[in-house]
Amino acid sequence: MDFGRAFSYAFEDADWLKKAGIAALVFLIPVVGPIILAGWGLEIMRRVIKDEPVLLPDWSDFGGFVGTGFKGVVVQLAYSLPLLLVVGCWQVLNFGLVAALSESNPDALGMGTTVLMLCMGCVVFFLVVLTGLLVPPALGNMMANDGQLGAAFRFGEVFGLLRAAVGPYLLSVILSGLLLTVLSPLGSLVCGVGLLAVAAYYQLFSNHLFGQAYKQARAGLPVV
């Protein structure tokens, strides 16, 4: 993994300021702006995977970014379903305990809610980590297959990719999260406008890392 390359490659493009500036402005479009920006980022991932010489896309294929971004949202929502279901069950069980024991046995209610919170908290934490690790290889598989949505749901391939490069994927997720943690407060200081630049830079940084991780994972898989 070339982490330094993920930080610096965009600045090697002669039109990087124009391309990234448009990306930052796109984020302002209500509702669909972040989706379009995500589609732009996924195109970066595809170019890294395909070893294309120009990694930073221009905005001539705006409609393509819209479609790709929506596919990315579908993938993320689908992989988040187990987490959402567990959280929903947690709320139902908690409500049931309160309704059943609030008056008849308040001591048991306190113990029951504490145990439920600890158990569900562990399950939720596990699912959050698992979802965060599975989504990048799923999206990578989709983009490696020229945006075919079905490729993201070839679960055997996706789990195989994660197993083949769990370290690179984990580091990519951690570094992407750290980037947001560090840059977001700085961006908010510049009258909030800096947050637009942070959103754009996050896409070009994280998707480069995830593209690298996908290539490393694919290289580690046995040849069929």
Secondary structure, DSSP 8 states (H G I E B T S, - for coil): --HHHHHHGGGGSTTHHHHHHHHHHHTTSTTTHHHHHHHHHHHHHHHHHTT-S--S--STTHHHHHHHHHHHHHHHHHHHHHHHHHHHHHHHHHHHHHHHHTTT-HHHHHHHHHHHHHHHHHHHHHHHHHHHHHHHHHHHHHHHTTT-GGGGG-HHHHHHHHHHTHHHHHHHHHHHHHHHHHHHHHHHHTTTTHHHHHHHHHHHHHHHHHHHHHHHHHHHS---
